[in-house]
Each structure stands twice: as C-alpha cells, then as structure tokens.
Amino acid sequence: MKPEKIYERIKDCVRRIEARREDYVSRPGKDFTRTRKISFYDCMMSVICMHGGTLFSEILEYFSRDAGSTGLPTVSAYLQQRAKIKQSTFEELFASTTNLNGQERYHHGYRLLAADGSDVQVPTNPEDEGTYFPGTNGQRPYNLIHLNALYDILSNTYQDVIVQDRYHCAEQAALNRMVDDSSIGRAIVIADRGYESYNVMAHIQEKGWRYLIRVKDIGGNGIVSRLDLPDAEEFDIRIDLQVTRKNSKETGELFKDRNSYRYAPPNSRLDYLPARSVYKEDAVFYRIPFRAVRFRIREGQHETVVTNLPEDGFPAAELKELYAMRWGIETSFRTLKYNVGMLCFHSVKKGLVLQELFARLAFFNITACMSSVPLQQQSERKYAYKVNVSNAVLICRKLFLERIPPRTAYGLIVKSVVPIRNNRSFERKAHSRIAINFICRIS
C-alpha cells in the first residue's frame, strides 16, 4: 500500500476517534466541548508527531502553521488538554496500525511472532512506587516500566503490547495474556529463555499455535535437564509429557520415566491443572507433547530449543534459521527507542507517558508499513536492499506534520535504501543510561 493511503487511513482513524470523543475523555460532556486553540484532533496528532525535542519545540513545530492567526498554545495549556484524553485512546490508535496495509505475510502458512520484553526508562518520579528505583553506589534514581511485546517478524510491526511496572514485571504471564487475547489464526511464537515454561507452552498449545522457545542448555536447571537425552552434541527427540499435581506412590513410579511423566508442585503455575491435587481422587494429567532439539550455531557453541512444530517441514536446520529471525524484535526495540524516540517523554505524569508510549508504537508500525514498499532489485547488484529506517522515521514525521505531501514522501522513502549485509555480528555492549532532562534536548 502506498504512503498516501496509509496516511489517509491514520487521519481517518483519528477523525473516527474524535467523532466519539465522549468515550475517550476523562469528563464526558465537559472536556473538548468548547472551541480552543488545541482541538482533540490536533492534540492526538501532535502526540503522534512528537520526537526528542523539548515540549516547547514540539508545540512550535506542530502548531507553527496556525501561530500567526490564533497564537501559539502555551506548554501549560497543551498539557492540560492532553490530560483530558484517556490512555485507551492511544491504545486504540495503536491497535488500528497492526495491519495497515491489509496484507498478512506467512512462512509455511504461519505468522511469525517474536515475544520479548524491554525496560523503558521514563522521567524520574519518586511518587510512582511501582517504577521508582532509588539508585545505589552513587547512581542517580530512575524509573522503569517494562514493555512486553508480540512482534510480527515478517511485517516488522508490533501486534500487541502489555506495559507493566518494573517492580511487578511478569513476562510469562503477559505473553500468556497476549496469546489468549489474539485474533490471529495460525502462528509460530518464537521466544528466548525467559519464556521457558510449561505454562507458556500450554497456553500456546491451547490456542492452536506453534512455539519455538530457546531453553537452558544441557547441564542447566531448565526443562531439558530433567529429561533423559541422547549422549550426543546434537539431537532431535520427541517428548510426550503427562504433567500432574499428584505426588503419590502410584505417580511416583510413573515419574521414573522422565520423558513421559512430570510432577508439577503447587507453587509452579500451570493454568490447565487444578492448583492442588485431592488425596483420595485420581491423578489429573495434562499432556504436553514437544520436541527437544539441540543444534550447533558455531564452533564449540550449541543452543537447545523446545518446539511443537512437526519434524517434516521443520527439521533442526529450519528451526535454527527460524530462531535467528527472532533477532528482529531486538533491532525493533532499538529503533523504537533511539529513532522513533521512546526514550524522550514530555511529562512526569504516568498517564501522559503511556499516551506517548502507545503513540510511539503506532508511529513505528506506520513507518514499517510505509517502508515496505517494493524495491526493484537489479540482478547485478551485490546486495539486496532495504529502506533506511532512520530516514524513514524522519520522512514519515515530516509527512504527518504536513511539511511534505504523500507523493514526495513516497519518493524519498524509495530513495532511502541501504544494502543488507548478512552474516555480520557485533559485540553487544550493555551500559546504563539516564533519562534525558526536558530542558537539555535538541530539536
């Protein structure tokens, strides 16, 4: 779909929300009932267009076209207008961007969904106990929220997110909820070791989806450490587990077959089993069939995964390639924070921070859809090419600020291409960052 159609879809979505604004304001019948400088529509669109500047520079850039006739809104007036809009307004906006082009992409008949989470640093607010960290060893205090995401690898768009306070973060529970609530038909969930859980496997299984989850390698204390495995560096074995809460003499004999039966203690969550077993009643079992696969990724380094994908069509080599595609969600987090601007918020209030967070997610999806325009690849070129996402973000922002027309945006996006160089790897350098102060930003 061309950028002009995506552009019109987003504006139509905002207009539809504005037409029902009574459902999206804090005080129906009072908020946005009078004619002011900042309308409901402009308030929403200005949040979508926000980047990394100071709040005054953001207001100046969006409202400058009307500054001569009505005057520029003050920062205080702008924040008061934003506070009238519910967070759910931007959640609905984000939901409308999950499939903007109307074309779902499949791999062997499945949508590829990567599951992961990422901490997002928000402006320091000691009053928000669920996100506030006082800092230790001379470190400044900071606030963190946790973003749990379900990301479509092939379309490069976020399909669902759940935001949690960092102190109450529960990634597995968030994934289970996103899986249960999804309307997607056939999908493969690809996840890292943080999602190693029989409960996660059970929820995906009950949904009718497939999963590919990296687990702790042999010698660890994860799922495969409790299995009888072949004495080989690489293997692909089928396991058919019957899990129960009952721990009696009869089930104790069954547990000796470690590849067929497993005891789930009361403190381990498995939503499809009773919380506790009744002494005089028969054991209740829940069946979890899966494959445990170990493959080499480079000399002297192996990874182990569990999956319910069939052997025919998804051998170990195919699983290795599928899991490597999960890295797309990691690069999307980087783009979301450093290019789209999720590190730069314009309020301390949590409600307004979450408004911007969902607006950033929506803008990321918009940019991804606009960047998916087909590029003519010449056979004599050494590399395949893709759109430069950093340039695409800037182009899309100028488009929604109405500085350039859609046709110009389309031409600029097509020209902003970079080569795809495969098989490159760089050391991942993790280091702490602090929130950027409101008055110390550049436009």
C-alpha positions in Angstrom: 0.0 0.0 0.0 1.3 3.4 -0.9 2.1 6.0 1.7 -0.7 8.3 0.7 -3.3 5.6 1.5 -1.6 4.8 4.8 -1.5 8.5 5.6 -5.2 8.9 5.0 -6.1 5.7 7.0 -4.3 7.1 10.1 -6.0 10.5 9.7 -9.4 8.8 9.2 -8.8 6.7 12.3 -8.1 9.9 14.4 -11.2 11.5 13.0 -13.3 8.5 13.9 -12.0 8.6 17.4 -12.6 12.4 17.5 -16.2 11.8 16.4 -16.7 9.6 19.5 -14.5 11.7 21.8 -17.1 11.4 24.6 -15.9 7.8 25.1 -12.2 8.9 25.3 -12.2 11.9 27.6 -12.0 11.9 31.4 -15.1 14.1 31.8 -17.7 13.4 29.1 -19.9 16.4 28.4 -17.2 18.9 29.7 -13.9 18.1 28.0 -13.3 19.4 24.5 -16.8 20.9 24.3 -15.6 24.5 23.8 -13.6 25.9 20.9 -10.0 26.2 21.9 -6.6 26.6 20.2 -5.9 22.9 20.7 -8.6 20.7 19.4 -9.0 17.0 20.2 -7.7 16.1 16.7 -4.6 18.4 17.0 -3.9 17.1 20.5 -3.8 13.5 19.2 -1.8 14.2 16.0 0.8 16.3 17.9 1.5 13.4 20.2 1.9 11.1 17.2 4.4 13.5 15.7 6.5 14.0 18.9 10.2 13.2 18.7 13.1 14.1 21.0 12.9 17.9 21.4 11.7 19.9 24.3 8.0 20.2 24.7 8.0 23.9 23.6 9.9 22.9 20.4 7.4 20.1 19.7 4.5 22.6 20.1 6.2 25.2 18.0 6.8 22.6 15.2 3.3 21.3 15.1 1.3 24.5 15.7 3.5 26.9 13.9 1.3 26.9 10.8 -1.6 28.4 12.9 0.6 30.6 15.2 0.0 33.7 13.2 -3.8 33.7 13.4 -4.6 32.3 16.8 -1.2 32.4 18.6 0.9 29.6 19.8 -0.5 27.4 22.7 1.4 27.6 25.9 3.1 24.5 27.4 0.7 24.6 30.3 -2.4 24.8 28.1 -1.2 21.9 26.0 -0.5 19.6 28.9 -4.0 20.4 30.4 -5.6 19.5 27.1 -3.6 16.2 26.9 -4.6 15.3 30.4 -8.2 15.3 29.3 -7.6 12.3 26.9 -7.7 8.8 28.3 -4.7 6.4 27.7 -7.1 4.0 26.0 -7.4 6.4 23.1 -3.9 5.9 22.0 -4.1 2.1 22.7 -7.0 2.0 20.1 -4.8 4.1 17.7 -2.0 1.6 18.1 -4.4 -1.4 17.5 -5.5 0.2 14.3 -1.9 0.2 13.0 -1.2 -3.6 13.4 -2.2 -4.4 9.9 -2.4 -1.1 8.0 -1.6 -2.5 4.5 -4.1 -5.3 4.9 -1.6 -7.9 3.7 -0.5 -10.6 6.2 2.8 -12.4 5.5 3.2 -16.1 6.2 6.1 -18.6 6.5 4.9 -22.1 5.6 1.4 -21.0 6.4 2.2 -19.4 9.8 2.6 -15.9 11.0 6.0 -15.5 12.8 5.5 -13.7 16.1 8.5 -12.9 18.3 7.9 -12.5 22.0 10.2 -10.4 24.2 10.3 -7.6 26.7 12.4 -4.5 27.2 12.8 -1.9 30.0 11.9 1.7 29.1 13.3 4.5 31.3 10.8 7.2 32.0 11.2 10.6 33.7 12.1 10.2 37.3 9.1 10.3 39.7 9.7 9.2 43.3 5.9 9.1 43.9 5.4 6.2 41.5 6.4 3.3 43.7 5.9 0.6 41.1 8.6 2.0 38.8 10.9 4.1 41.1 14.5 2.8 41.8 16.4 5.0 44.3 19.8 4.0 42.8 22.8 2.6 44.6 26.5 3.3 44.9 26.1 6.9 43.9 23.8 6.1 41.0 21.0 8.6 40.3 17.4 7.5 40.9 15.4 6.4 38.0 12.0 5.0 36.9 11.5 2.0 34.7 8.4 0.5 33.0 8.5 -2.9 31.2 7.3 -3.3 27.7 6.1 -6.8 26.8 5.6 -7.2 23.0 4.4 -9.6 20.4 6.1 -8.6 17.2 5.4 -9.8 13.6 8.8 -10.6 12.2 7.8 -10.7 8.5 5.8 -7.4 8.5 8.1 -5.7 11.1 5.1 -4.5 13.1 4.0 -4.8 16.8 0.8 -6.8 17.1 0.2 -6.5 20.8 1.9 -5.0 23.9 1.4 -5.0 27.6 3.0 -2.4 29.8 3.9 -3.3 33.4 5.6 -1.5 36.3 9.1 -2.8 36.5 8.7 -3.9 40.1 5.7 -6.1 39.1 7.1 -7.3 35.8 5.8 -10.8 34.8 6.9 -11.6 31.2 5.4 -15.1 31.0 2.0 -14.0 32.3 2.0 -11.1 29.9 2.8 -13.4 26.9 0.0 -15.8 28.0 -2.5 -13.0 28.1 -1.4 -11.7 24.7 -1.7 -15.2 23.2 -5.1 -15.8 24.7 -6.5 -12.4 23.5 -5.1 -12.6 20.0 -7.3 -13.0 16.9 -4.5 -14.3 14.7 -5.2 -17.7 13.2 -2.0 -19.7 12.6 1.2 -18.5 14.2 4.6 -19.6 15.5 5.7 -17.8 18.7 9.5 -17.5 18.9 10.8 -16.7 22.3 14.0 -16.6 24.3 15.0 -18.4 27.6 12.9 -16.0 29.8 9.8 -17.8 28.5 10.9 -21.3 29.3 7.8 -22.6 31.0 5.3 -25.5 30.7 2.6 -22.9 31.3 3.6 -20.8 28.3 3.8 -24.0 26.2 0.4 -25.0 27.3 -1.2 -21.6 26.6 0.2 -21.6 23.0 -0.8 -25.2 22.6 -4.4 -24.5 23.7 -4.5 -21.5 21.3 -3.7 -23.9 18.4 -0.5 -22.1 17.7 3.1 -23.4 17.4 6.1 -22.4 19.5 9.8 -22.3 19.3 11.4 -21.4 22.6 15.1 -21.4 23.5 15.7 -23.1 26.8 18.7 -23.6 29.1 21.2 -25.9 27.6 22.1 -29.3 29.0 23.8 -29.0 32.3 21.5 -26.2 33.4 18.4 -26.4 35.5 15.8 -26.0 32.9 13.3 -28.2 31.1 15.8 -30.4 29.2 17.9 -31.0 32.4 15.0 -33.2 33.7 14.9 -35.4 30.5 16.8 -38.5 29.5 18.7 -37.2 26.5 21.0 -38.9 23.9 24.7 -38.8 24.6 25.4 -36.6 21.6 26.3 -32.9 21.0 23.3 -32.6 18.6 19.9 -34.3 18.9 16.3 -34.0 17.9 14.0 -36.1 20.1 10.2 -36.2 20.6 8.9 -35.9 24.2 5.3 -36.7 25.2 4.9 -35.4 28.8 1.9 -36.0 31.1 2.1 -33.4 33.9 0.2 -33.8 37.2 -0.1 -32.2 40.6 -0.5 -35.6 42.4 2.6 -37.0 44.1 1.7 -40.4 45.4 3.3 -43.9 45.3 1.5 -44.7 42.1 2.5 -41.5 40.3 6.0 -41.8 41.9 6.5 -45.0 39.9 5.4 -43.1 36.7 7.8 -40.3 37.4 10.7 -42.7 36.9 10.0 -42.4 33.1 11.4 -38.9 32.9 10.4 -38.4 29.3 6.8 -39.2 29.8 5.7 -38.0 33.3 6.4 -34.9 35.3 5.3 -33.7 38.7 4.2 -30.0 38.9 4.4 -28.7 42.5 1.6 -26.4 43.8 4.0 -23.4 43.6 4.6 -23.9 39.9 1.9 -22.3 37.7 0.1 -24.5 35.1 -3.3 -23.0 34.4 -4.8 -26.1 32.9 -4.3 -28.2 36.0 -6.0 -27.8 39.4 -4.0 -25.7 41.8 -3.7 -28.7 44.2 -4.5 -32.4 44.0 -7.0 -34.1 46.2 -5.6 -37.0 48.2 -8.5 -39.5 47.6 -9.1 -38.6 44.0 -7.4 -39.9 40.9 -4.5 -38.1 39.4 -5.4 -35.4 36.8 -2.9 -35.2 33.9 -2.2 -32.5 31.3 -0.4 -33.6 28.1 2.3 -31.5 26.6 4.0 -33.1 23.5 7.0 -31.4 22.1 10.5 -31.8 20.5 13.7 -31.1 22.3 16.3 -30.0 19.7 20.0 -29.1 20.2 22.0 -27.7 17.3 25.4 -26.1 16.8 25.4 -22.4 16.0 29.2 -22.0 15.7 32.3 -24.0 16.7 32.0 -25.0 20.3 28.7 -23.3 20.9 25.3 -25.0 20.9 21.7 -23.9 21.6 18.7 -26.0 22.7 15.1 -25.3 21.9 11.7 -26.9 22.5 9.0 -26.8 19.9 5.7 -28.4 18.9 6.5 -27.9 15.2 6.4 -31.2 13.2 9.7 -32.8 12.0 8.6 -32.9 8.4 8.9 -29.3 7.1 10.7 -28.1 10.2 14.0 -30.0 10.7 16.7 -28.8 13.0 18.3 -26.6 10.3 15.0 -24.9 9.7 14.5 -24.3 13.4 17.9 -22.8 13.6 17.0 -20.3 10.9 13.7 -19.5 12.4 15.2 -18.8 15.8 17.8 -16.5 14.2 14.9 -14.4 12.8 13.8 -13.6 16.4 16.6 -11.0 16.5 14.3 -8.7 14.5 12.4 -7.8 17.7 15.7 -6.8 19.3 16.5 -4.4 16.5 13.0 -3.1 16.6 13.4 -2.1 20.3 16.5 -0.2 19.3 14.6 1.6 16.5 11.7 2.3 18.8 13.9 3.9 21.5 16.5 5.7 19.5 14.9 6.6 16.2 11.2 6.9 17.0 12.0 8.5 20.3 10.7 6.3 23.1 13.5 7.4 25.4 12.2 11.0 25.3 8.9 11.7 27.1 7.4 15.1 27.7 5.7 14.7 31.1 6.3 13.1 34.5 2.7 12.0 34.9 2.4 8.3 34.2 -0.8 8.7 32.2 0.7 11.1 29.7 3.9 9.0 29.5 1.8 6.0 28.5 0.0 8.2 25.9 3.3 8.9 24.2 4.4 5.3 24.5 1.4 3.9 22.6 1.8 6.8 20.1 5.4 5.8 19.5 4.3 2.2 18.9 1.7 3.3 16.4 4.2 5.5 14.7 6.7 2.6 14.5 4.0 0.5 12.8 3.2 3.3 10.4 6.8 3.7 9.4 7.2 0.0 9.0 4.2 -0.2 6.6 5.4 2.8 4.6 8.9 1.3 4.4 7.5 -2.0 3.0 7.1 -0.5 -0.5 8.6 -2.9 -3.1 12.1 -2.1 -4.3 13.2 -3.1 -7.8 16.4 -5.2 -7.2 18.9 -5.3 -10.1 20.5 -8.6 -10.7 24.0 -7.1 -11.0 23.8 -5.6 -7.5 26.0 -7.3 -4.9 23.5 -7.0 -2.1 19.7 -6.9 -1.6 18.4 -3.5 -0.4 16.0 -2.3 2.3 14.7 1.1 3.4 16.9 3.0 5.8 14.6 3.0 8.9 16.2 6.1 10.4 15.5 8.2 7.3 12.0 6.7 7.0 11.1 7.8 10.5 12.2 11.4 9.7 10.3 11.3 6.4 7.1 10.0 8.0 7.3 12.6 10.7 7.5 15.4 8.1 4.6 13.9 6.3 2.3 13.9 9.4 3.5 17.4 10.2 2.3 18.3 6.7 5.7 19.6 5.7 5.8 17.3 2.6 3.0 15.8 0.5 2.5 12.0 0.4 3.8 11.6 -3.1 7.1 13.3 -2.1 7.3 11.1 1.0 6.9 8.0 -1.2 9.8 9.1 -3.5 12.1 9.9 -0.6 11.4 6.5 1.1 12.1 4.6 -2.1 15.4 6.5 -2.5 16.5 5.9 1.2 17.8 2.4 0.7 20.8 0.7 2.3 22.4 -2.7 1.4 21.5 -5.8 3.5 24.8 -7.4 4.6 24.2 -10.8 6.1 26.4 -12.8 8.4 27.7 -9.8 10.3 27.9 -9.8 14.1 28.9 -7.2 16.6 29.6 -7.4 20.3 26.6 -6.3 22.3 27.7 -3.6 24.8 25.2 -3.2 27.6 25.5 0.0 29.6 23.2 2.1 31.7 21.6 5.4 30.6 19.8 8.1 32.4 16.7 9.9 31.2 17.3 13.0 29.1 16.1 16.1 31.0 13.3 18.0 29.5 15.4 21.2 29.1 18.5 19.5 27.8 17.2 18.2 24.5 17.8 19.3 20.9 15.1 19.6 18.2 
